[in-house]
Amino acid sequence: MSPTALHPALALARAGEADRSALTLYLDVHSAPELSGAEERTARRFGDRLAALGLEVTRGVGGHGVVGVLRNGPGPCVYLRAELDALPVTEETGLAYASGNGAMHACGHDLHLAAAAGTAALLARTTADWHGTLVVVGQPQEETLTGARAMLTAGLYERFGVPGVVLAQHAAPLPAGMVAHGTPRGPVTAASAALEVTVHGRGGHAGTPQLTVDPVVTAAAIVLRLQAVVSRETAPGEHVTLTVGTLRAGTAVNVVPATASLGIGVRALSEPSLERALAAVERIVRAECAASACPRDPDIAAVTRTPALWVTPGVTEAVRAAHTALFGPERVTDWPTSTASEDFALYGGAGGGLHGAGDVPLVYWMTGVAGRRQWAATGGRVPPNHSPLFAPDIRSALPPAISALTAAALDRLAGKGQGA
């Protein structure tokens, strides 16, 4: 596609018209990240930016959720979703604008917000050239997989319109300027569940261990035994992962604690595989507690659960074609199924029980963040998402992220309809 053939919004994107204000938002949000459920400042900054562009902004949707609406006559209703929250990771990038508060945008949510704001700016300036309704969503609590559910339960679709499609992109350790699409042949991300387990022992003096039931020993046995769930109870082709991400117990070296707690995450590409793994986890936890003669049964609580994310055929192919026309086929590729997890699936058919809107189409793709020098210097082994060294080359990553999201939105707002 030649520059003269570009839609006016994409021509502005190529000229960098939205980059400066979007970059300012990115640097602001990156330097002051907020954890899940505490995204007050981030939500305010994002909402203020959307309001300054002329969108009708509603705040406090499902927590700190922000919704900006730009109505431009009859036509499709297109949602853009970005996330507000950061991770409890201490940043080690050494960037001049690095966070120093113990939290970090180590998954690119700041980039997602900036790109969504940049797209809104371009579309707000070119309303004569498209029609329909643009809805920009700033979702809280994605990292805890609870934010989409909260916003949908708060009446997102009832209040702001049922979408013809929901679009989202995610930062990935690819070269900046590349996009990678999931395919309808398999899920883009895995189903997952997080469990909080409390083992009840009998506390006492470290000098009289025979009078105690040590929950630390039991917890250690649970951790070791859980490794067999994937290695010996799961077929290799099922792609199940199990992680004990937290283990907490004790207050002093001379005290046997009364309890120990474990945070356990399980991921799988299908619901049956996830169910089998969760059943195995519960069986092992209860059996090890019984073997240790714990005075009480363990507490096993499901903290979060989210389904696998499948993109919608047809719509995904159309958006991928728009990206290919914009960037060229050499910069558009496939994204293999990942065992990362997302709550984005709930905006579609998987969340029908929450929003009542049926099988809403979803399109989701990855956008590269690695600068040319960084990619070359590391041989493509750039720090991945959730690393304290995760550092998008923002000046080369943000413009194509804005362009990709804008092209996807325009593909739908040009009146091609749902599922085309």
N, C-alpha and C positions, 0 to 999 in steps of 0.2 A: 504494500500500500504506500503510495507516494504521499508526502506531506500535504499536497494540495487536495488529496482525496480524504483527508482526515475530517472527522466530525469536529466542529469548532471547539468542543471541550477537550478533545484529544490534541488538537493543534495547540491549545493553550498549555496543556500538560507538557507537550514536547518543548514548548518555549520556556518551561519552568515557571509559569505564572502562579502556580499554587505552592511552589516549593518553600518560599521564604517563611510564610506564616505557619506552614505545616512543620518546618524545621524548628521554628521557635517553640511550637507546642511540644515537639519531641524532646528537645533539650530540657524544657521545663519539667515535663513529666518524668523523664529519665533520672534527673538529678534529685527528685523527691518522691520516690516510689512508695506505694502504700500496699499493705498486705490485704488479703481477701477479707472482705467485710468491713474494712477501714478506709475505703477509697474515697473519702469525703472530698479532699482537695483535688484529686485527679478528676473526679466527677464534675466538680465545679469548674475546673479549667476547661474540660472538654465541652461541657454545656455552654459555658460562656462563649467559646469559639463558635459553636454552631449557631447560637443566638446572634452573634455579630454578623454571621453570613445571611441572616434573614430567616432561618428555620424557626419553627414554633417548637420551643423546648419544654419538655416536661421532666422534672427531676424526681428522685425518690421512688422509682418504679422497681419494686422488688429489692429493696435495700437502697444502695446508692446508684441504681441504674438510671441512665439518661437516655431519653428518646427525643430526637429532633426530626421534625416533619417538614418537608417542602412539597406543597401541593402545586401542581402545574397542569391543571385541567384533567379531563378524562383520560384514562389509560391505565397501564399496569401499575401495581403497587410493588415496589422493589425495596427490600430491606438490605441494609449493609450492617453487618455485626462486627464490632471490635470489643476488646476486653480492657478493663480498667486496672486489674490487680497485678501485683508483683509477687515475688517469691521471697521466702526467708533465707536469702543467700547474701553473704557479704561480698560486695563487688571487689574484684582484684584486677580490673582492666587498666587502671592507671590513667583513664581518660580525664581530661580537664573538667568534664561535667559529670563525673562518676558520682554515684550515690555514696553517702557516708553514714547512712542511718541504719545499717544492718539489713536492709531489704534491697532488692535489686530487680530490675526488669530484665531478668535473665532468659525470658522466653519470647521477647519481642512484642509484648503487648503495647509498649509505647510506640513502636513503629506502626502497629495496626491502627492505633488511635490517630496518629498523624496522617496516615494514608487515607483514612475515612474522612477526616476533616479536609484534607486536600481535595478529595473527590467531591465532597459537598460544595467546596468553594468553586470548583470548575463548573459543576452543574448549576449552581446558583447564578453564575454569570452567563449561562447559555440557555436560558429557559425558552427562548424562541425556537430552539432546535431540538427539543424533545418534549414529550408529554407523559403525564402520569403522576405518581406520587412516590417521592423518595423518603424512606424512613431510615434514619441513622441511629443505631443502637449502641450505646456504651454499656456493656454488660459487666456487672461486678462478679466476683467470686468464681471465676472460671477455674482457677487453680485448685479449688476445693470441689469442683464439679457440682456446685449448688446454685450458681447464679442464673443459668438459663431457666431452671425449674422455678426459681423465685420470681423472675420477670414474667414468665408465662402464667404462673399461678396468680400474679397480680393483674392479669387481664391484658397482657400486651397486645394480643391480636384483636380483642374486643374493643379496646380503647383507641388503637391506632390503625386498624385495618388488617384484614387477612392478606398476607403477602402472596403475590404471584410467584415469587422466588425469594430465597434468603441467600445472600452472598457473603462469603468470608474468605480471607486469606491468612496465611500463617508464615511467619519468619522461619527460614530453614537455612542450614549451613551449606548453601549453594552459592555459586557466583552471583553477585548482584546483577540484576537485569534478566535473570532466568526465572521462569515460572514452571512449576511441575504440578500436573493434575493427577488426582486419583482417577481410577477407572471404575465403571460399574461392575467390573468382573470380580471385585472383592472390596472389603471395607477399607476406607482410608485410615481409620484409627480403630483401636480395639475397644471392646466392652471392658469395663473395669469395676471393681468394688474395693472399698477400703474398710477394714475392720479395726476396731479397737478392742483388745483383749486384756482383761484384768485377771491375773492369777492370784488367788488368795492363799497365803501361807500362814505360818504362826510365827510372829516375830519374837525376838529375844536377844540374849547376850551371845556375842560371837564366841565367848569362852565356854558356852554350854550348848553346842549345836544340837545335842541329842534331845534337847527340850523344845526345839523349833522345827518348823517345816519351812525350809528355805525356798522362797518363790523365785529367787535368782537362779538357782540350780534348775528348777522346773522350767523357767523361761528359756534357759540355755538349751535344755533338752528339746524344747519345742522348736527353737530356731533350727537346730541341727536336723531334727526329724522332718521339718517342713521342706527341706531341700529335696526329699524323695518324692514330693507331690509332682514336681515337674520331671525329674530324672527317671522315676520308676512307675508313676501312675498316669502319665500323660503320653499319648502317642506323639512322636517327634513332629508330625505334620500338623498338630493342633496349635502350635505356637502359643503356649501358655507361659506367662512369667509370674513369679511370686517373689515379693520383696518384703523383708522385715525392715521397715524404714526407721522405726523408733523402738527403743528398748529403755525403759526407765524403771529404776528401783533404788531404794536406799537413800540414807542421809548421812551415814557415818561408817567408817571401816570396822568399828567394833560393835555394830548393831546389825542383826539379821532383820531385814524389813518384813513387814506384814504382807505387802503386796508387790507385785511387779506388773508393769503394763507393756504391751507390745502393739505397735501400729503395723498392720499387715496389708499390703496391697497385692491384689490379684488381677491379672489382665488376660484376656483371651479374645480370639477373633470371632467366636460364636457364643451365643447364650448357653447352649448345652455344655460346652467346654468350661465356661465360667462356673456354671452350677456344679459340675463335677469337682472342680478344684476347690470351690468354697466348701462343699460337703467334706472333702478330704481334710481341709484346714480345721474345720470344727471337730471332726473325729479325732485328729491328732492332738489338738489342744485338750480336749476332754480326757483322752486316754493318758496323756502325760501327767495331767493333774491327778488322775486316779492313781497312777503308778507312784506318785510322790506322797500319796495319802494327804492331799490338801484338805483342810477342814471344810471347805466350801467349794461348790462347783464354780468354774470360771464364769466370768461375765464376758459374753461375746456380742458386741454391738456393731451393726452395719452403719458406718458413718456416711458413706456416699456410695452411689451406684449410677453408672451411666451406660447406655447401650453403645454398640459399635456404630461408627459413622459410615453410612453409605451415601454416595452422591447420586443425584438423579440423572439417569440417562437422557439423552436428547438435549436437555438444557445444558448439561455439562459439556456435551460435544459442541454446542453452539458457542458457548463462552470460550472454550478452548480454540475454536476456529477464529474468534475475534482476537484472541491473544496471538495466535499464529500470524494473522494478517498484520497486527501491529508490530510485533517484535521480530518476526521471521521464524521459520521452523527450527532453526538451529538453537533458538533460545527457549523453546517450549518442549517439555519432555514429560515422561510418565513419573509418577511418584509411587513407589512400592508401598504395599500395605505395611503399616507401622503398628507396633504395640504401645505407642503413646495413646493417651486417651483425651477425649474432648466431650463437653456437654452440648456441642453444637447440634448433634443429632436430634435433640429434643425439639428443635424448631421445626422439624419435619414430621414424618409419619410416626416415628418412634415416640414422639411426645403428644400424640393425638389425644390421649387421655387427659392431658393438661390443658391444651388449647382448643380442642374440639374442632379444629379446622381441617382434619384429614391429613392426606399425604402431601404436605406443602413441599414443593421442589427445593432442593438444596444444591448449591455449588460451592466447592471448597478447593482451594489450591494453595501451593507453597510458593513463596517469593524469596529469592536469594538475597543474602545479606553480606557476603564476603567480597571485599574489594579485590581488584586484580592483583595488587602486590601481595596482599595477605594470602590469597589463594595460591599464588605461585611460590611464595616462601614456605608454605606448609605442605605443599603437594596435595592440596585439597583437604588436609586434615585440620580444618579450622575448629576452634572450640565450639562445641555443640550447645544447643539450648539447655538451660538449667546449669550450665557451667559458670563459676564465678569469673571466668575469662571471656564469656560470650560478649562480643563487641561488634555489632553491625557497623560496616563502613557506611554511615548514614548518608553521606553526600552522594554516594553512588547507589545506595539501596532504596532511598525514599522516593526519588522521582519515578522509577519503574513500578514501585508499589502503588503509587498514586495512579499512574497510567493504566496498570492492570485492573485495578478496581473500577476506574472510570470506564474503561472499555467494556467490562462485564456489565456494569449498570446500564450503559447505553445500549448494549445488545438487547436488553430486556425492555428498556424505556422507549426504544424505537418502535414499539408496538408489535413485536414479533410474537407476543402472546406467551401463555404458559405452556411449557413442555415442547416448544417449537425447536 
